[in-house]
């Protein structure tokens, strides 16, 4: 249980910060009507903060959303951080902002508010004995805390859509991107979009193929169903077909002035046709003509050099995402990130590469709720 804002449940000797003048408290963003109103007004709020995204996380993985603020119940929200409580016997009990989300900015603009929130988070870690609290800011974010800190970094890419469409196209890498788009046009590929059950089935079959290729279990289909149902019109599946066979698929999400590329997959036998390039180009053109400002290519693991290069060739700006983990222990890392787990991960990938896709799907259903 989290503490109401009027209580101090942990001995003062553990608090390294000066006592703040403003008290922090916790609330349920799915039950508080102020939350989405606050997000609409805040310039750094993203789809990952939204109640729709939180509902999908909760329905699929059983995570409990919670948020910390310095605003009283009767006040409009002015500063807040949103989390999910991840209760896992495998990877530990953690407070994550947010699971399966590329980034999730702490929506704090005043230094005094930050001090109050950090003060509360320190207490929360200790009284609830969380393994760690994880924050996934889009911009660099540092706090003064007595908790131990560790980091994980990713690459992040975003395309500025303000130039006209011809300039955007000319900024693409000529041989790797422009020629692939033109090749897709010559191949007479069919394009379909929407959120129907048929399109979702076609996407998920390709998604399973891609995950098996990379020796990884797929996320459960229920996750994508819940995203579609919770996000509504903001959610779109895009698929290219060759002779009525789905060969590449993508999921995009629209929020405010940004179109987000969240998931993509393809049949490797048809990659030479430029099918995935066509999907990106159609999505970028749609975002541009809709008056959006950014196309978000999402995060990439630091070691995925090929994928980072691919995103750079679209003219996207690369930056670094630094995830911050704070815990009482000096070792506030995810179980799967520990050195002794590396060889187990390699062994698991070797094993998974030899199992049927149906078995991989079962593994995904069991595993992913512990990963977030």
Secondary structure, 3 states (H helix, E strand, C coil): CCCCCCCCCCCHHHCCCCCCCCCCEEECCCCCCHHHHHHHHCCCCCHHHCHHHHHHHHHHHCCEEEEEECCCCCCCCCCEEEEEEECCCCCCCEEEECCCCCCECCECCCHHHHHHHHHHHHHHHHHHCCCEEEEECCCCCCCCCCCEEEEEEEEEEEEECCCCHHHHHHCCCHHHHHHHHHHHHHCCCEEEEECCHHHHHHHHHHHHHHHHHCCCCCCCHHHHHHHHHHHHHHEEEEEEEECCEEEEEEEEEEECCEEEEEEEEECHHHHHHCHHHHHHHHHHHHHHHCCCCEEEEEEEECCCHHHHHHHHCCCCEEEEEEEEEEECCCCCCCHHHCHHHHHHHHHHHHHHCCCCHHHHHHHHHHHHHHHC
